[in-house]
Amino acid sequence: MNFQQLRSIREAVRQGFNLTTVAQALHTSQPGVSRQIRELEDELGIEIFVRAGKRLTGLTAPGATLLPIIERLLQEADNLRRAGEDYAQQDRGTLTIAATHSQARYALPPAVRDFSALHPQVSLRMHQGSPRQVAEMLLAGEADIGVATEALSQYPELVALPCYQWTHLVIVPHDHPLTRETAQGTPLNLTQLSQFPVITYEAGYTGRSHIDEAFARARVQANVVLEAMDADVIKTYVELGMGVGIVAAIAYDEERDARLRAIDARHLFAPNMTRLAIRRGTFLRSYVYDFVQTFASPLTRQVVEQALVEDEASGFDI
């Protein structure tokens, strides 16, 4: 039994049992992958995969039982490598962050800047995606930490730590009727908002669920005419006069967005929590703890380690 055999099994499942893409992912040949799988099956005396001719079509019952064990073995092998590097290379290495666009564009830059100044020999990699994709990158071992507002706390394999709360606001062109109505001191309400086309985030992004929940509770129908993954796109179409935007407050800057006006909407929509997630059981190098605290100062190494211990014992995310 060897790690290449285990990687072939794991990658076959990740790639939907397509041995051609498995070979590409592992930088080897398709016959080589098939051989690795067969050799492990022969050694264990079981069939791990269901086959149709030479094609793999799924996992057998024994294969489904073995897969979590294989995942743990490969994770521990990766942890062993990380632990060795932490002592041998000290402040050298790579930190991979998976984040949604809003977090990468608006929340993470100060932390990335400050961390890079303290750890100039650590290479940073930033992967962007939906909250679901951020979670999947963590689960696949493709990222060390993930940052998103939605979805991360829904994965039992991840430990999701709360970082900061934020709210939404409404953005409109300067001459929009809502600017005149709210200028008189009357707070914006959902009925007023529903009278205009709305441009906001796609479902599953940046607190969109709280926006939908607010309209549903008020029994008011929002006229959403355009959905986007990030605030920059939303602001572009608001500037074109296509509708009013609902964005994360952190995405609006008065100087940068001089052609737009912001209207307070914290009373309309529930606050949102941005979370930082780590795959359960992952060994974190020292500089990863430094980055976490740089991004969210209450999350000291002691707090994170304690959370990991408590989470493992309880089986629940924080």
N, C-alpha and C positions, 0 to 999 in steps of 0.2 A: 504494500500500500504506500502511495506517495501523494504529495500535494498536487501534482499535476493531474492525477486521476480525480482527486476531489474537486479541483477547479473545473475539470471537464464536465463532471456531473452537475455542479452548480450552474455553470454557464449554459448548459443545455436547457435547463429549466428557465433561466432568465431569457434566453433567446427563442423561447417558444418551440424548443425541440428541433430547431433548424441547424443542422450540423455545419452547413456552410458558413453561417454567421457566427457560430460558436468558434470555428477555426479562425475566422478573421479576428474575433475578439481576443483570442488567446495567442494570436500570431503564430499559428501552426497550420498543419494540413488537416483536411477532413478525415483522411484515413488515420492520421495520428490520433485525432480525437476519438474516433470509433475504437481504435485499439486500446486507448486508455480506459474507456468505459468498459469494454469487454474484459480487460484484465482485472479490473476491480470486481466486476460481477463474478468472474471465475473464482477469484480469491475468496469472496464472501459466500459463494455458492447460491446466489439468488439472482433473479432478473430485476434490475432497478427500473428499466423502462419498458413500456408497452411498445411493440413494434408492428409495423405493417410492411412486410418485406424488409428492406434495409432502412426504412424511415422510422424515426422515433415519433410516437404520437401522444405519449403521456407517461405518467409515473405509475408503476405498479403499487400495490398496497405496501410491500416492503420498501419500495423506493420512497414513498411518501413518509414512511417512518424514519428512514435514514437521512432524508434531506435536512431536517433541523440539526441533526448531529454533525453533518458535513459543514453546514453553515457555522456552527459553533467552533469546530476545529479550525476552519480557515480564519475566523475572526480572532481566535486565540493566537494563531500563527502570526497574524498581522499585529496583534498586540505585543507579541514577543519582539518582533522587529522594531516596533515603535519604542518599546522600553529600552532596547539596546541603543537605538539612535539617541534617545534622550540623555543617556549617560555618556555615550561615545562622542556625539557631535554637539552636545550642549545646545547652543543657540543657533543651530543651522537646521534647515529643513524646509518643508512646504506646509502651508496651511490652506486648506481648500474650504471655501465658504459657499454654501448654496443658499440663495435668497430670492425672494420675489423682486420684481422690478422696483416697486415702491421702496422696499427696504434697501436695496442696492443703490438706488438713486438718491434717496433723501436721508435715511437713517444711518447707514453704515459709513459714509465717507469720513466723518470726523474720527471714528474709531480706527478705520484703516490708516488714516494719516498718522495718528498718534502711535499706533502699534508699530507701524513701519519705522518711525523715528527711534523707537526703543529697541526694535529687533531688525536691523537693516539686513541681516543675513538670512532672514526667513522670507522665502518666496510666497507671495499670496496669489491664490487663484480664485476667481469669482465666477460661479455658475449661476445663471438666472433661469427661473422657471416658475410654473404655477405652484401653489402650496403643495399640491399632490406630487408634482415632480420634485420639489425640494425634499419631501419625505422619502420618495423613492431613491433619490441620490444618496441620502443618508443610509437607508437600508441596504443599498448595494455597495456601501463602502467607498463611494465616489466622492464623498464630502466628509469633512471632520465635524462641522457644525452647520446647522440650518437655521435660517431666520425667516419667519413669516407670521402673519396674523392669524390666518385660518388654517385648519386641518391638522397642524402638527400634534396637537393634544389628542387627536383621535386615533393615533397609532400606538398600540400597546408595546411595540418593540422600541419606541422612542421615549426618552425622558425629556419632557417639554417644560422649560423653566420660564416663568413670567419675567419680562424685561421692563416694559413700560406701557402705560395706557395712552390712548390718543382718541381724538374725536374727528368727526367729519365737519366740513363746512360747505356752503354753497357758493359757487363762483358764477359771476355774470359779467357781461360788458358794462361799462360805466353808465351808459344811457338806458339800461334795462329798467322796466317798470318796477321790479322788486327793489331796486335801490331807492326809489322815491318812497315806496310804501314803508320800508324799514327805517328810512331816514327820520321818520316821524316818531321813532321810539317804540313802535309796535313790533314785538318779536315775530319772526317769520313762523308761519304754520304750514302744515302739510296740505291743507286745502288750497292755500295760495300757490304752493309749489306745484300742485297737480294741474294747475291751469296752464303750465308751460311744458314744452318738450324737455325731457330729462336726459342728460348724458352722464353715464357713470360707469362703474367697474362691471366686468363680467361676473357672473355667479361664481362664488368660491374665491374671489379676490378681494383683498383689502377691505374687509368689513362689509361686503355687499349684503351678507345675510341680515345684518342689523338694519340696513336700509329697507330691505323688503319687509322685515318684521314690523318696522315702524308704520309703514303704509298699511299693512294688513291689520294691525291693531286699531288703527284709526278708521278702518274701512274706507280708505281713500285709494283710488286707482292712480298709480303713477304712470305717466305717459313716457316710458323709456324708449327713446328713438335711436339711441346708439350706445353700445357697450364696448369697452376697451379694457386692456390689461393694465394700463398704466396711466397716471395722471397727466403726463405730458401730452398724450394723444387726446385725452378728454379736454384739456385746456385749449388745444389747437382748434377743436371744433366749436367750443364755446366762443372763442374769439371770432369765428366765422359767422356767429349768430344763429347756429343751428339749435341752440337750446341752453338751458341752465345746467351747470355741472355740479355734481356732488363728489367731492374728493376728500382724501385725508388732509387734515389741517397742516401736517408737516410738508405737504406738497406745494403749498402756496407761499410765495415770497413776494412781499409788496413791491420791492424794487424790480425783481426779475419779471414779475407778472404785472407790469405797469398798466397793461391794457385791460386788466380785469379788476373787479371788485369782489371782496370776500364778505359773505354774510354769515354771521354766527349761526351754527345749526346744532350746537352741542345739546340743546334741550329737545331736539327732535329725534335724535338717534342715540341708541345705547353706546357707551364707550367701548372701545376695542382694546384687546390685549395682544401686543406683539410678544411672541415667544421665541426662545432660542432652544433648539433641540439637539440632542446627542443620541446616537444609537446606544441602546442599552448594552452594557458589557464592554464598551470600547475603552482602550487605554488612551488617555489624553496626555500628550507631551506638555511639558511645563509652559511653553509659550502659548498653547491653546488656552490654558487657564488665564494667562495674561490678557489674551484678546477678549475673552468672555467678560472679564472685569472692566476692560477698557470700554467695551460696548455698553455694558450695564453694570455700573459701579457696585450695586449691592451684591452682585453675584461673585463674591470672592472665591478663591480656591476652596476654602473651608466649607462655604455654603454649597458649592457645586458638589464637592465630594460627599458631604452629608446627604444631599438630595439624592445622589446616586445610590448611596447605601440604603436610605429609607425607601426609595422607589423599588429597589431590588427585593427588599424584605416584604413590602406591602403588595407588590404586583400592580400598583396603580401609578399613573402619571400625576405629577404635581399640578 
